[in-house]
Amino acid sequence: MTARMPSTIDTLHQRLTDVFHPLELSIEDFSAEHAGHAGARNGGHYRVFIVAEQFASRPLVARHRMVYQALADHLKRDVHALSIVAKAPAELAPPAAPQDTESAADSE
């Protein structure tokens, strides 16, 4: 039985996990949206959403550079375009607190 070759998404996910140990990480392949596009022949188009401590107090450009640096080898051969959203954990919106309508009514 032949082992399955990891997909580009699997490879990118593993590399970003190894470098950043993210709290959240998702990678989406949107290459199909670019079918026929000149770059579609030489690598895919991907969106990365990553949340990691290393991004705390770093400007957006520095965060993107960090991701590009981590994926440098893959950018040369597997990736034509990369969209990045890189956040620090503190930047995630906290879950909304449930409204206690009974307490509000009782206090009137």
MODELLER restraints for C-alpha pairs under 7 A, 6 or more apart:
rsr = mdl.restraints
at = mdl.atoms
rsr.add(forms.Gaussian(group=physical.xy_distance, feature=features.Distance(at['CA:8:A'], at['CA:78:A']), mean=6.82, stdev=0.5))
rsr.add(forms.Gaussian(group=physical.xy_distance, feature=features.Distance(at['CA:9:A'], at['CA:27:A']), mean=6.47, stdev=0.5))
rsr.add(forms.Gaussian(group=physical.xy_distance, feature=features.Distance(at['CA:16:A'], at['CA:70:A']), mean=6.76, stdev=0.5))
rsr.add(forms.Gaussian(group=physical.xy_distance, feature=features.Distance(at['CA:19:A'], at['CA:70:A']), mean=6.84, stdev=0.5))
rsr.add(forms.Gaussian(group=physical.xy_distance, feature=features.Distance(at['CA:20:A'], at['CA:52:A']), mean=6.23, stdev=0.5))
rsr.add(forms.Gaussian(group=physical.xy_distance, feature=features.Distance(at['CA:20:A'], at['CA:54:A']), mean=6.93, stdev=0.5))
rsr.add(forms.Gaussian(group=physical.xy_distance, feature=features.Distance(at['CA:21:A'], at['CA:52:A']), mean=6.87, stdev=0.5))
rsr.add(forms.Gaussian(group=physical.xy_distance, feature=features.Distance(at['CA:22:A'], at['CA:50:A']), mean=6.51, stdev=0.5))
rsr.add(forms.Gaussian(group=physical.xy_distance, feature=features.Distance(at['CA:22:A'], at['CA:51:A']), mean=5.48, stdev=0.5))
rsr.add(forms.Gaussian(group=physical.xy_distance, feature=features.Distance(at['CA:22:A'], at['CA:52:A']), mean=4.50, stdev=0.5))
rsr.add(forms.Gaussian(group=physical.xy_distance, feature=features.Distance(at['CA:23:A'], at['CA:51:A']), mean=5.54, stdev=0.5))
rsr.add(forms.Gaussian(group=physical.xy_distance, feature=features.Distance(at['CA:23:A'], at['CA:52:A']), mean=5.78, stdev=0.5))
rsr.add(forms.Gaussian(group=physical.xy_distance, feature=features.Distance(at['CA:24:A'], at['CA:50:A']), mean=5.56, stdev=0.5))
rsr.add(forms.Gaussian(group=physical.xy_distance, feature=features.Distance(at['CA:24:A'], at['CA:51:A']), mean=5.06, stdev=0.5))
rsr.add(forms.Gaussian(group=physical.xy_distance, feature=features.Distance(at['CA:25:A'], at['CA:49:A']), mean=5.59, stdev=0.5))
rsr.add(forms.Gaussian(group=physical.xy_distance, feature=features.Distance(at['CA:25:A'], at['CA:50:A']), mean=4.47, stdev=0.5))
rsr.add(forms.Gaussian(group=physical.xy_distance, feature=features.Distance(at['CA:25:A'], at['CA:51:A']), mean=6.52, stdev=0.5))
rsr.add(forms.Gaussian(group=physical.xy_distance, feature=features.Distance(at['CA:26:A'], at['CA:48:A']), mean=5.87, stdev=0.5))
rsr.add(forms.Gaussian(group=physical.xy_distance, feature=features.Distance(at['CA:26:A'], at['CA:49:A']), mean=5.22, stdev=0.5))
rsr.add(forms.Gaussian(group=physical.xy_distance, feature=features.Distance(at['CA:26:A'], at['CA:50:A']), mean=6.60, stdev=0.5))
rsr.add(forms.Gaussian(group=physical.xy_distance, feature=features.Distance(at['CA:27:A'], at['CA:46:A']), mean=6.70, stdev=0.5))
rsr.add(forms.Gaussian(group=physical.xy_distance, feature=features.Distance(at['CA:27:A'], at['CA:47:A']), mean=5.56, stdev=0.5))
rsr.add(forms.Gaussian(group=physical.xy_distance, feature=features.Distance(at['CA:27:A'], at['CA:48:A']), mean=4.60, stdev=0.5))
rsr.add(forms.Gaussian(group=physical.xy_distance, feature=features.Distance(at['CA:27:A'], at['CA:49:A']), mean=6.45, stdev=0.5))
rsr.add(forms.Gaussian(group=physical.xy_distance, feature=features.Distance(at['CA:28:A'], at['CA:46:A']), mean=5.52, stdev=0.5))
rsr.add(forms.Gaussian(group=physical.xy_distance, feature=features.Distance(at['CA:28:A'], at['CA:47:A']), mean=5.07, stdev=0.5))
rsr.add(forms.Gaussian(group=physical.xy_distance, feature=features.Distance(at['CA:28:A'], at['CA:48:A']), mean=6.61, stdev=0.5))
rsr.add(forms.Gaussian(group=physical.xy_distance, feature=features.Distance(at['CA:29:A'], at['CA:45:A']), mean=6.01, stdev=0.5))
rsr.add(forms.Gaussian(group=physical.xy_distance, feature=features.Distance(at['CA:29:A'], at['CA:46:A']), mean=4.62, stdev=0.5))
rsr.add(forms.Gaussian(group=physical.xy_distance, feature=features.Distance(at['CA:29:A'], at['CA:47:A']), mean=6.58, stdev=0.5))
rsr.add(forms.Gaussian(group=physical.xy_distance, feature=features.Distance(at['CA:30:A'], at['CA:45:A']), mean=5.50, stdev=0.5))
rsr.add(forms.Gaussian(group=physical.xy_distance, feature=features.Distance(at['CA:30:A'], at['CA:46:A']), mean=5.76, stdev=0.5))
rsr.add(forms.Gaussian(group=physical.xy_distance, feature=features.Distance(at['CA:31:A'], at['CA:40:A']), mean=6.84, stdev=0.5))
rsr.add(forms.Gaussian(group=physical.xy_distance, feature=features.Distance(at['CA:31:A'], at['CA:44:A']), mean=5.18, stdev=0.5))
rsr.add(forms.Gaussian(group=physical.xy_distance, feature=features.Distance(at['CA:31:A'], at['CA:45:A']), mean=4.64, stdev=0.5))
rsr.add(forms.Gaussian(group=physical.xy_distance, feature=features.Distance(at['CA:34:A'], at['CA:40:A']), mean=6.23, stdev=0.5))
rsr.add(forms.Gaussian(group=physical.xy_distance, feature=features.Distance(at['CA:39:A'], at['CA:80:A']), mean=6.06, stdev=0.5))
rsr.add(forms.Gaussian(group=physical.xy_distance, feature=features.Distance(at['CA:42:A'], at['CA:80:A']), mean=6.32, stdev=0.5))
rsr.add(forms.Gaussian(group=physical.xy_distance, feature=features.Distance(at['CA:43:A'], at['CA:77:A']), mean=6.39, stdev=0.5))
rsr.add(forms.Gaussian(group=physical.xy_distance, feature=features.Distance(at['CA:43:A'], at['CA:78:A']), mean=4.47, stdev=0.5))
rsr.add(forms.Gaussian(group=physical.xy_distance, feature=features.Distance(at['CA:43:A'], at['CA:79:A']), mean=4.34, stdev=0.5))
rsr.add(forms.Gaussian(group=physical.xy_distance, feature=features.Distance(at['CA:43:A'], at['CA:80:A']), mean=4.63, stdev=0.5))
rsr.add(forms.Gaussian(group=physical.xy_distance, feature=features.Distance(at['CA:44:A'], at['CA:78:A']), mean=6.41, stdev=0.5))
rsr.add(forms.Gaussian(group=physical.xy_distance, feature=features.Distance(at['CA:44:A'], at['CA:79:A']), mean=4.88, stdev=0.5))
rsr.add(forms.Gaussian(group=physical.xy_distance, feature=features.Distance(at['CA:44:A'], at['CA:80:A']), mean=5.26, stdev=0.5))
rsr.add(forms.Gaussian(group=physical.xy_distance, feature=features.Distance(at['CA:44:A'], at['CA:81:A']), mean=6.61, stdev=0.5))
rsr.add(forms.Gaussian(group=physical.xy_distance, feature=features.Distance(at['CA:45:A'], at['CA:79:A']), mean=6.27, stdev=0.5))
rsr.add(forms.Gaussian(group=physical.xy_distance, feature=features.Distance(at['CA:45:A'], at['CA:80:A']), mean=5.76, stdev=0.5))
rsr.add(forms.Gaussian(group=physical.xy_distance, feature=features.Distance(at['CA:45:A'], at['CA:81:A']), mean=4.61, stdev=0.5))
rsr.add(forms.Gaussian(group=physical.xy_distance, feature=features.Distance(at['CA:45:A'], at['CA:82:A']), mean=5.95, stdev=0.5))
rsr.add(forms.Gaussian(group=physical.xy_distance, feature=features.Distance(at['CA:46:A'], at['CA:81:A']), mean=6.28, stdev=0.5))
rsr.add(forms.Gaussian(group=physical.xy_distance, feature=features.Distance(at['CA:46:A'], at['CA:82:A']), mean=4.99, stdev=0.5))
rsr.add(forms.Gaussian(group=physical.xy_distance, feature=features.Distance(at['CA:46:A'], at['CA:83:A']), mean=6.24, stdev=0.5))
rsr.add(forms.Gaussian(group=physical.xy_distance, feature=features.Distance(at['CA:47:A'], at['CA:82:A']), mean=5.78, stdev=0.5))
rsr.add(forms.Gaussian(group=physical.xy_distance, feature=features.Distance(at['CA:47:A'], at['CA:83:A']), mean=4.56, stdev=0.5))
rsr.add(forms.Gaussian(group=physical.xy_distance, feature=features.Distance(at['CA:47:A'], at['CA:84:A']), mean=5.93, stdev=0.5))
rsr.add(forms.Gaussian(group=physical.xy_distance, feature=features.Distance(at['CA:48:A'], at['CA:83:A']), mean=6.09, stdev=0.5))
rsr.add(forms.Gaussian(group=physical.xy_distance, feature=features.Distance(at['CA:48:A'], at['CA:84:A']), mean=4.85, stdev=0.5))
rsr.add(forms.Gaussian(group=physical.xy_distance, feature=features.Distance(at['CA:48:A'], at['CA:85:A']), mean=6.15, stdev=0.5))
rsr.add(forms.Gaussian(group=physical.xy_distance, feature=features.Distance(at['CA:49:A'], at['CA:84:A']), mean=6.11, stdev=0.5))
rsr.add(forms.Gaussian(group=physical.xy_distance, feature=features.Distance(at['CA:49:A'], at['CA:85:A']), mean=4.79, stdev=0.5))
rsr.add(forms.Gaussian(group=physical.xy_distance, feature=features.Distance(at['CA:49:A'], at['CA:86:A']), mean=6.03, stdev=0.5))
rsr.add(forms.Gaussian(group=physical.xy_distance, feature=features.Distance(at['CA:50:A'], at['CA:85:A']), mean=6.33, stdev=0.5))
rsr.add(forms.Gaussian(group=physical.xy_distance, feature=features.Distance(at['CA:50:A'], at['CA:86:A']), mean=4.97, stdev=0.5))
rsr.add(forms.Gaussian(group=physical.xy_distance, feature=features.Distance(at['CA:50:A'], at['CA:87:A']), mean=6.36, stdev=0.5))
rsr.add(forms.Gaussian(group=physical.xy_distance, feature=features.Distance(at['CA:51:A'], at['CA:86:A']), mean=5.88, stdev=0.5))
rsr.add(forms.Gaussian(group=physical.xy_distance, feature=features.Distance(at['CA:51:A'], at['CA:87:A']), mean=4.78, stdev=0.5))
rsr.add(forms.Gaussian(group=physical.xy_distance, feature=features.Distance(at['CA:51:A'], at['CA:88:A']), mean=5.44, stdev=0.5))
rsr.add(forms.Gaussian(group=physical.xy_distance, feature=features.Distance(at['CA:51:A'], at['CA:89:A']), mean=5.95, stdev=0.5))
rsr.add(forms.Gaussian(group=physical.xy_distance, feature=features.Distance(at['CA:52:A'], at['CA:87:A']), mean=6.56, stdev=0.5))
rsr.add(forms.Gaussian(group=physical.xy_distance, feature=features.Distance(at['CA:52:A'], at['CA:88:A']), mean=5.31, stdev=0.5))
rsr.add(forms.Gaussian(group=physical.xy_distance, feature=features.Distance(at['CA:52:A'], at['CA:89:A']), mean=6.22, stdev=0.5))
rsr.add(forms.Gaussian(group=physical.xy_distance, feature=features.Distance(at['CA:53:A'], at['CA:88:A']), mean=5.46, stdev=0.5))
rsr.add(forms.Gaussian(group=physical.xy_distance, feature=features.Distance(at['CA:53:A'], at['CA:89:A']), mean=6.29, stdev=0.5))
rsr.add(forms.Gaussian(group=physical.xy_distance, feature=features.Distance(at['CA:55:A'], at['CA:63:A']), mean=5.95, stdev=0.5))
rsr.add(forms.Gaussian(group=physical.xy_distance, feature=features.Distance(at['CA:55:A'], at['CA:87:A']), mean=6.16, stdev=0.5))
rsr.add(forms.Gaussian(group=physical.xy_distance, feature=features.Distance(at['CA:55:A'], at['CA:88:A']), mean=4.98, stdev=0.5))
rsr.add(forms.Gaussian(group=physical.xy_distance, feature=features.Distance(at['CA:56:A'], at['CA:88:A']), mean=4.84, stdev=0.5))
rsr.add(forms.Gaussian(group=physical.xy_distance, feature=features.Distance(at['CA:63:A'], at['CA:86:A']), mean=6.34, stdev=0.5))
rsr.add(forms.Gaussian(group=physical.xy_distance, feature=features.Distance(at['CA:64:A'], at['CA:84:A']), mean=6.78, stdev=0.5))
